[in-house]
Amino acid sequence: MNEIEFFTIFFGWCSVINISLLVLSTISLILMREPILRIHSKLFKLDQSSLPAIYFQYLAGYKIAILIFNLVPYIALKVIN
């Protein structure tokens, strides 16, 4: 197996794993909103009304990181391979 094949497979699996975690996080926040809000507001002493914006920033940042560090290298390697 050459290096390009190896890194293509590596970034492909990184993308699958990270996108799965993003979907799991999103579904968890949608389905278990109230318990998660209570836990995080007590744990970090934050107002419950500010937490949805923080969750949105987390999901948006994670999605951008996945695109930049996993998906773009995977697509670039697929194009040159």
Buried (B, 14 or more C-beta within 10 A) or exposed (E): EEEEEEBBEBBBEBBEEBBEEBEEBBEEBEEEEEEBBEEBBEEEEEEEEEBEEEBEEEBEEBBEEBBEBBBEBBBEBEEEE
